[in-house]
Structure formats: C-alpha cells, structure tokens
Amino acid sequence: MVAISMVIGVTMINVLPSYEKAAYRELRNIEGIKDVYHVFGEYDFVIIIDVKDLSELNAVVDRIRESETVTATQTIVGAEL
C-alpha cells in the first residue's frame, strides 16, 4: 500500500466589515478548501485547506489573498505525529 502525502493548512482570515456573506460564498468555491468556519473573535473565518503539497497550499492561500474582501490571513501547517 502506498501512502499518499497530504498537507493540511489552517488559515485564519479577516474580511472587510459587512462582507462576511460574500467572503463565505467566495471561499467555498476555492479548490483545496475543505471547510469554512465563520467565527467570532480576532478573526472572521477559520478555514481548513487539504492539498497534496506545500506548493498547492501556497497557491490556495495566494488565491484567498487575491480576494477584494480579504484584509488579512494567518496560516499554520499541520503535521503528523
């Protein structure tokens, strides 16, 4: 059996005030994003990115940052124990 390497990223996102619904719809349509959670606190959204390598993770985060509604991102990369 061949193990498939996957990279999981967790990205916290801030968006322009009053643009949460538009941002949510846009984020749901980006390939590689597994889950989108609207949260309260320092960030507006926490998203889970599930891709095959760091290059793809970087591409997804770049696509998120291109959105006109996104004002800031912070990404952490998950690791297996």
N, CA, C and O atoms as a printed pandas DataFrame, in Angstrom:
     atom_number atom_name residue_name chain_id  residue_number  x_coord  y_coord  z_coord
0              1         N          MET        A               1    0.841   -1.181    0.000
1              2        CA          MET        A               1    0.000    0.000    0.000
2              3         C          MET        A               1    0.880    1.237    0.000
3              4         O          MET        A               1    1.827    1.328    0.782
4              5         N          VAL        A               2    0.577    2.180   -0.865
5              6        CA          VAL        A               2    1.347    3.410   -0.980
6              7         C          VAL        A               2    0.670    4.501   -0.168
7              8         O          VAL        A               2   -0.528    4.743   -0.315
8              9         N          ALA        A               3    1.442    5.155    0.686
9             10        CA          ALA        A               3    0.903    6.259    1.480
10            11         C          ALA        A               3    0.837    7.516    0.622
11            12         O          ALA        A               3    1.781    7.849   -0.094
12            13         N          ILE        A               4   -0.282    8.195    0.708
13            14        CA          ILE        A               4   -0.451    9.441   -0.026
14            15         C          ILE        A               4   -0.158   10.596    0.918
15            16         O          ILE        A               4   -0.792   10.733    1.964
16            17         N          SER        A               5    0.796   11.414    0.543
17            18        CA          SER        A               5    1.170   12.550    1.367
18            19         C          SER        A               5    0.175   13.682    1.160
19            20         O          SER        A               5   -0.115   14.067    0.028
20            21         N          MET        A               6   -0.338   14.203    2.248
21            22        CA          MET        A               6   -1.260   15.328    2.194
22            23         C          MET        A               6   -0.758   16.418    3.122
23            24         O          MET        A               6   -0.097   16.145    4.124
24            25         N          VAL        A               7   -1.079   17.644    2.780
25            26        CA          VAL        A               7   -0.736   18.783    3.616
26            27         C          VAL        A               7   -2.043   19.437    4.060
27            28         O          VAL        A               7   -2.918   19.736    3.249
28            29         N          ILE        A               8   -2.145   19.645    5.354
29            30        CA          ILE        A               8   -3.314   20.313    5.914
30            31         C          ILE        A               8   -2.872   21.690    6.401
31            32         O          ILE        A               8   -1.927   21.818    7.179
32            33         N          GLY        A               9   -3.568   22.705    5.931
33            34        CA          GLY        A               9   -3.316   24.065    6.386
34            35         C          GLY        A               9   -4.538   24.600    7.097
35            36         O          GLY        A               9   -5.669   24.300    6.717
36            37         N          VAL        A              10   -4.310   25.387    8.123
37            38        CA          VAL        A              10   -5.388   26.081    8.822
38            39         C          VAL        A              10   -5.117   27.562    8.633
39            40         O          VAL        A              10   -4.077   28.068    9.053
40            41         N          THR        A              11   -6.052   28.255    8.001
41            42        CA          THR        A              11   -5.868   29.678    7.719
42            43         C          THR        A              11   -6.955   30.477    8.418
43            44         O          THR        A              11   -8.146   30.193    8.286
44            45         N          MET        A              12   -6.517   31.484    9.167
45            46        CA          MET        A              12   -7.437   32.416    9.804
46            47         C          MET        A              12   -7.499   33.646    8.902
47            48         O          MET        A              12   -6.480   34.119    8.401
48            49         N          ILE        A              13   -8.709   34.149    8.708
49            50        CA          ILE        A              13   -8.921   35.215    7.733
50            51         C          ILE        A              13   -9.747   36.345    8.337
51            52         O          ILE        A              13  -10.706   36.114    9.073
52            53         N          ASN        A              14   -9.351   37.568    8.007
53            54        CA          ASN        A              14  -10.166   38.744    8.292
54            55         C          ASN        A              14  -10.677   39.296    6.976
55            56         O          ASN        A              14   -9.974   39.279    5.966
56            57         N          VAL        A              15  -11.915   39.789    6.998
57            58        CA          VAL        A              15  -12.518   40.360    5.801
58            59         C          VAL        A              15  -13.052   41.763    6.116
59            60         O          VAL        A              15  -13.149   42.159    7.277
60            61         N          LEU        A              16  -13.391   42.496    5.067
61            62        CA          LEU        A              16  -13.968   43.816    5.238
62            63         C          LEU        A              16  -15.263   43.723    6.033
63            64         O          LEU        A              16  -16.025   42.771    5.865
64            65         N          PRO        A              17  -15.521   44.706    6.901
65            66        CA          PRO        A              17  -16.777   44.699    7.651
66            67         C          PRO        A              17  -17.981   44.629    6.710
67            68         O          PRO        A              17  -18.003   45.284    5.667
68            69         N          SER        A              18  -18.968   43.841    7.084
69            70        CA          SER        A              18  -20.224   43.647    6.349
70            71         C          SER        A              18  -20.073   42.809    5.081
71            72         O          SER        A              18  -21.036   42.689    4.324
72            73         N          TYR        A              19  -18.903   42.225    4.822
73            74        CA          TYR        A              19  -18.693   41.400    3.635
74            75         C          TYR        A              19  -18.540   39.915    3.972
75            76         O          TYR        A              19  -18.033   39.141    3.161
76            77         N          GLU        A              20  -18.976   39.525    5.160
77            78        CA          GLU        A              20  -18.798   38.145    5.593
78            79         C          GLU        A              20  -19.509   37.148    4.675
79            80         O          GLU        A              20  -18.931   36.122    4.314
80            81         N          LYS        A              21  -20.761   37.441    4.294
81            82        CA          LYS        A              21  -21.507   36.503    3.441
82            83         C          LYS        A              21  -20.857   36.366    2.068
83            84         O          LYS        A              21  -20.739   35.257    1.547
84            85         N          ALA        A              22  -20.437   37.474    1.484
85            86        CA          ALA        A              22  -19.782   37.431    0.172
86            87         C          ALA        A              22  -18.469   36.665    0.266
87            88         O          ALA        A              22  -18.148   35.868   -0.615
88            89         N          ALA        A              23  -17.715   36.901    1.322
89            90        CA          ALA        A              23  -16.441   36.198    1.505
90            91         C          ALA        A              23  -16.675   34.710    1.683
91            92         O          ALA        A              23  -15.947   33.895    1.117
92            93         N          TYR        A              24  -17.681   34.349    2.461
93            94        CA          TYR        A              24  -18.000   32.936    2.685
94            95         C          TYR        A              24  -18.303   32.235    1.359
95            96         O          TYR        A              24  -17.772   31.159    1.085
96            97         N          ARG        A              25  -19.159   32.851    0.540
97            98        CA          ARG        A              25  -19.502   32.250   -0.756
98            99         C          ARG        A              25  -18.266   32.091   -1.634
99           100         O          ARG        A              25  -18.101   31.074   -2.307
100          101         N          GLU        A              26  -17.407   33.091   -1.623
101          102        CA          GLU        A              26  -16.194   33.035   -2.437
102          103         C          GLU        A              26  -15.241   31.946   -1.932
103          104         O          GLU        A              26  -14.689   31.185   -2.727
104          105         N          LEU        A              27  -15.053   31.873   -0.630
105          106        CA          LEU        A              27  -14.144   30.874   -0.058
106          107         C          LEU        A              27  -14.624   29.450   -0.341
107          108         O          LEU        A              27  -13.810   28.567   -0.611
108          109         N          ARG        A              28  -15.930   29.219   -0.280
109          110        CA          ARG        A              28  -16.473   27.876   -0.518
110          111         C          ARG        A              28  -16.177   27.378   -1.924
111          112         O          ARG        A              28  -16.188   26.172   -2.167
112          113         N          ASN        A              29  -15.913   28.289   -2.850
113          114        CA          ASN        A              29  -15.691   27.917   -4.245
114          115         C          ASN        A              29  -14.222   27.761   -4.622
115          116         O          ASN        A              29  -13.917   27.497   -5.785
116          117         N          ILE        A              30  -13.314   27.917   -3.680
117          118        CA          ILE        A              30  -11.885   27.784   -3.978
118          119         C          ILE        A              30  -11.476   26.329   -3.812
119          120         O          ILE        A              30  -11.650   25.739   -2.745
120          121         N          GLU        A              31  -10.936   25.766   -4.868
121          122        CA          GLU        A              31  -10.496   24.370   -4.834
122          123         C          GLU        A              31   -9.376   24.204   -3.811
123          124         O          GLU        A              31   -8.454   25.018   -3.748
124          125         N          GLY        A              32   -9.464   23.152   -3.019
125          126        CA          GLY        A              32   -8.473   22.881   -1.987
126          127         C          GLY        A              32   -8.962   23.243   -0.601
127          128         O          GLY        A              32   -8.423   22.759    0.394
128          129         N          ILE        A              33   -9.988   24.097   -0.522
129          130        CA          ILE        A              33  -10.560   24.440    0.785
130          131         C          ILE        A              33  -11.574   23.369    1.147
131          132         O          ILE        A              33  -12.555   23.143    0.438
132          133         N          LYS        A              34  -11.305   22.713    2.279
133          134        CA          LYS        A              34  -12.159   21.607    2.733
134          135         C          LYS        A              34  -13.322   22.114    3.576
135          136         O          LYS        A              34  -14.459   21.685    3.382
136          137         N          ASP        A              35  -13.048   23.027    4.515
137          138        CA          ASP        A              35  -14.077   23.537    5.429
138          139         C          ASP        A              35  -13.897   25.030    5.629
139          140         O          ASP        A              35  -12.779   25.544    5.620
140          141         N          VAL        A              36  -15.017   25.720    5.810
141          142        CA          VAL        A              36  -15.005   27.160    6.104
142          143         C          VAL        A              36  -15.864   27.372    7.353
143          144         O          VAL        A              36  -17.030   26.980    7.383
144          145         N          TYR        A              37  -15.285   27.989    8.374
145          146        CA          TYR        A              37  -15.997   28.263    9.621
146          147         C          TYR        A              37  -16.011   29.763    9.873
147          148         O          TYR        A              37  -14.957   30.399    9.918
148          149         N          HIS        A              38  -17.207   30.332   10.039
149          150        CA          HIS        A              38  -17.334   31.729   10.442
150          151         C          HIS        A              38  -17.216   31.747   11.955
151          152         O          HIS        A              38  -17.951   31.044   12.649
152          153         N          VAL        A              39  -16.296   32.548   12.467
153          154        CA          VAL        A              39  -16.014   32.553   13.908
154          155         C          VAL        A              39  -16.089   33.979   14.450
155          156         O          VAL        A              39  -16.108   34.949   13.693
156          157         N          PHE        A              40  -16.130   34.078   15.751
157          158        CA          PHE        A              40  -16.139   35.370   16.426
158          159         C          PHE        A              40  -14.838   35.511   17.198
159          160         O          PHE        A              40  -14.344   34.538   17.768
160          161         N          GLY        A              41  -14.292   36.690   17.219
161          162        CA          GLY        A              41  -13.039   36.941   17.915
162          163         C          GLY        A              41  -12.089   37.705   17.022
163          164         O          GLY        A              41  -12.505   38.573   16.254
164          165         N          GLU        A              42  -10.828   37.384   17.124
165          166        CA          GLU        A              42   -9.798   38.107   16.382
166          167         C          GLU        A              42   -9.936   37.932   14.872
167          168         O          GLU        A              42   -9.598   38.842   14.115
168          169         N          TYR        A              43  -10.422   36.790   14.427
169          170        CA          TYR        A              43  -10.573   36.506   13.000
170          171         C          TYR        A              43  -12.041   36.325   12.647
171          172         O          TYR        A              43  -12.868   36.036   13.512
172          173         N          ASP        A              44  -12.358   36.498   11.364
173          174        CA          ASP        A              44  -13.722   36.316   10.885
174          175         C          ASP        A              44  -13.995   34.885   10.432
175          176         O          ASP        A              44  -15.106   34.376   10.583
176          177         N          PHE        A              45  -12.959   34.237    9.867
177          178        CA          PHE        A              45  -13.098   32.872    9.376
178          179         C          PHE        A              45  -11.886   32.044    9.749
179          180         O          PHE        A              45  -10.769   32.552    9.850
180          181         N          VAL        A              46  -12.127   30.754    9.954
181          182        CA          VAL        A              46  -11.066   29.759   10.038
182          183         C          VAL        A              46  -11.387   28.752    8.944
183          184         O          VAL        A              46  -12.495   28.219    8.879
184          185         N          ILE        A              47  -10.402   28.497    8.081
185          186        CA          ILE        A              47  -10.634   27.536    7.005
186          187         C          ILE        A              47   -9.611   26.411    7.091
187          188         O          ILE        A              47   -8.489   26.596    7.562
188          189         N          ILE        A              48  -10.028   25.257    6.629
189          190        CA          ILE        A              48   -9.165   24.079    6.550
190          191         C          ILE        A              48   -8.860   23.841    5.083
191          192         O          ILE        A              48   -9.765   23.708    4.259
192          193         N          ILE        A              49   -7.571   23.789    4.766
193          194        CA          ILE        A              49   -7.120   23.540    3.404
194          195         C          ILE        A              49   -6.502   22.150    3.375
195          196         O          ILE        A              49   -5.665   21.825    4.216
196          197         N          ASP        A              50   -6.907   21.330    2.415
197          198        CA          ASP        A              50   -6.422   19.958    2.292
198          199         C          ASP        A              50   -5.896   19.776    0.870
199          200         O          ASP        A              50   -6.673   19.666   -0.078
200          201         N          VAL        A              51   -4.567   19.744    0.730
201          202        CA          VAL        A              51   -3.925   19.659   -0.585
202          203         C          VAL        A              51   -2.796   18.637   -0.546
203          204         O          VAL        A              51   -2.493   18.078    0.508
204          205         N          LYS        A              52   -2.170   18.391   -1.709
205          206        CA          LYS        A              52   -1.159   17.331   -1.765
206          207         C          LYS        A              52    0.238   17.764   -1.359
207          208         O          LYS        A              52    1.044   16.928   -0.953
208          209         N          ASP        A              53    0.549   19.079   -1.462
209          210        CA          ASP        A              53    1.892   19.515   -1.089
210          211         C          ASP        A              53    1.911   21.003   -0.721
211          212         O          ASP        A              53    0.911   21.706   -0.874
212          213         N          LEU        A              54    3.057   21.465   -0.236
213          214        CA          LEU        A              54    3.183   22.858    0.202
214          215         C          LEU        A              54    3.007   23.845   -0.942
215          216         O          LEU        A              54    2.523   24.958   -0.735
216          217         N          SER        A              55    3.390   23.450   -2.126
217          218        CA          SER        A              55    3.214   24.318   -3.287
218          219         C          SER        A              55    1.734   24.591   -3.536
219          220         O          SER        A              55    1.348   25.728   -3.808
220          221         N          GLU        A              56    0.911   23.559   -3.444
221          222        CA          GLU        A              56   -0.533   23.736   -3.617
222          223         C          GLU        A              56   -1.124   24.553   -2.476
223          224         O          GLU        A              56   -2.014   25.375   -2.693
224          225         N          LEU        A              57   -0.631   24.329   -1.261
225          226        CA          LEU        A              57   -1.097   25.124   -0.124
226          227         C          LEU        A              57   -0.820   26.602   -0.376
227          228         O          LEU        A              57   -1.689   27.447   -0.163
228          229         N          ASN        A              58    0.375   26.906   -0.824
229          230        CA          ASN        A              58    0.749   28.281   -1.115
230          231         C          ASN        A              58   -0.163   28.880   -2.189
231          232         O          ASN        A              58   -0.565   30.039   -2.088
232          233         N          ALA        A              59   -0.489   28.094   -3.212
233          234        CA          ALA        A              59   -1.352   28.571   -4.293
234          235         C          ALA        A              59   -2.758   28.889   -3.781
235          236         O          ALA        A              59   -3.359   29.883   -4.188
236          237         N          VAL        A              60   -3.279   28.046   -2.889
237          238        CA          VAL        A              60   -4.612   28.290   -2.339
238          239         C          VAL        A              60   -4.599   29.554   -1.486
239          240         O          VAL        A              60   -5.502   30.384   -1.595
240          241         N          VAL        A              61   -3.594   29.705   -0.647
241          242        CA          VAL        A              61   -3.505   30.900    0.198
242          243         C          VAL        A              61   -3.345   32.151   -0.669
243          244         O          VAL        A              61   -3.940   33.186   -0.370
244          245         N          ASP        A              62   -2.563   32.070   -1.723
245          246        CA          ASP        A              62   -2.427   33.203   -2.645
246          247         C          ASP        A              62   -3.775   33.566   -3.261
247          248         O          ASP        A              62   -4.106   34.744   -3.394
248          249         N          ARG        A              63   -4.542   32.558   -3.631
249          250        CA          ARG        A              63   -5.872   32.819   -4.221
250          251         C          ARG        A              63   -6.789   33.501   -3.205
251          252         O          ARG        A              63   -7.544   34.407   -3.556
252          253         N          ILE        A              64   -6.722   33.067   -1.957
253          254        CA          ILE        A              64   -7.518   33.701   -0.898
254          255         C          ILE        A              64   -7.121   35.165   -0.766
255          256         O          ILE        A              64   -7.985   36.038   -0.682
256          257         N          ARG        A              65   -5.833   35.434   -0.748
257          258        CA          ARG        A              65   -5.340   36.810   -0.575
258          259         C          ARG        A              65   -5.698   37.721   -1.744
259          260         O          ARG        A              65   -5.721   38.942   -1.589
260          261         N          GLU        A              66   -5.976   37.149   -2.903
261          262        CA          GLU        A              66   -6.371   37.944   -4.071
262          263         C          GLU        A              66   -7.788   38.494   -3.947
263          264         O          GLU        A              66   -8.160   39.419   -4.670
264          265         N          SER        A              67   -8.568   37.941   -3.051
265          266        CA          SER        A              67   -9.948   38.392   -2.889
266          267         C          SER        A              67   -9.981   39.836   -2.400
267          268         O          SER        A              67   -9.215   40.227   -1.519
268          269         N          GLU        A              68  -10.879   40.616   -2.985
269          270        CA          GLU        A              68  -11.028   42.014   -2.585
270          271         C          GLU        A              68  -11.648   42.154   -1.200
271          272         O          GLU        A              68  -11.533   43.212   -0.580
272          273         N          THR        A              69  -12.301   41.108   -0.707
273          274        CA          THR        A              69  -12.932   41.171    0.610
274          275         C          THR        A              69  -11.976   40.800    1.742
275          276         O          THR        A              69  -12.242   41.123    2.900
276          277         N          VAL        A              70  -10.872   40.130    1.427
277          278        CA          VAL        A              70   -9.931   39.660    2.452
278          279         C          VAL        A              70   -8.942   40.758    2.799
279          280         O          VAL        A              70   -8.314   41.347    1.918
280          281         N          THR        A              71   -8.808   41.031    4.101
281          282        CA          THR        A              71   -7.879   42.070    4.551
282          283         C          THR        A              71   -6.617   41.498    5.195
283          284         O          THR        A              71   -5.584   42.167    5.223
284          285         N          ALA        A              72   -6.688   40.261    5.716
285          286        CA          ALA        A              72   -5.514   39.658    6.362
286          287         C          ALA        A              72   -5.689   38.146    6.454
287          288         O          ALA        A              72   -6.805   37.636    6.550
288          289         N          THR        A              73   -4.546   37.438    6.420
289          290        CA          THR        A              73   -4.563   35.992    6.618
290          291         C          THR        A              73   -3.411   35.587    7.535
291          292         O          THR        A              73   -2.393   36.273    7.634
292          293         N          GLN        A              74   -3.604   34.473    8.187
293          294        CA          GLN        A              74   -2.549   33.838    9.002
294          295         C          GLN        A              74   -2.708   32.348    8.798
295          296         O          GLN        A              74   -3.776   31.799    9.067
296          297         N          THR        A              75   -1.661   31.681    8.326
297          298        CA          THR        A              75   -1.748   30.253    8.015
298          299         C          THR        A              75   -0.766   29.457    8.869
299          300         O          THR        A              75    0.383   29.854    9.064
300          301         N          ILE        A              76   -1.247   28.328    9.367
301          302        CA          ILE        A              76   -0.381   27.362   10.044
302          303         C          ILE        A              76   -0.516   26.038    9.316
303          304         O          ILE        A              76   -1.568   25.729    8.758
304          305         N          VAL        A              77    0.556   25.256    9.326
305          306        CA          VAL        A              77    0.581   23.989    8.612
306          307         C          VAL        A              77    0.550   22.865    9.634
307          308         O          VAL        A              77    1.324   22.851   10.591
308          309         N          GLY        A              78   -0.364   21.918    9.412
309          310        CA          GLY        A              78   -0.478   20.771   10.304
310          311         C          GLY        A              78    0.616   19.754   10.017
311          312         O          GLY        A              78    1.121   19.669    8.898
312          313         N          ALA        A              79    0.978   18.984   11.041
313          314        CA          ALA        A              79    1.988   17.945   10.907
314          315         C          ALA        A              79    1.513   16.677   11.584
315          316         O          ALA        A              79    0.809   16.718   12.594
316          317         N          GLU        A              80    1.914   15.531   11.004
317          318        CA          GLU        A              80    1.581   14.256   11.644
318          319         C          GLU        A              80    2.508   14.001   12.817
319          320         O          GLU        A              80    3.670   14.409   12.804
320          321         N          LEU        A              81    1.990   13.327   13.828
321          322        CA          LEU        A              81    2.802   12.952   14.989
322          323         C          LEU        A              81    3.183   11.488   14.881
323          324         O          LEU        A              81    3.870   10.963   15.758
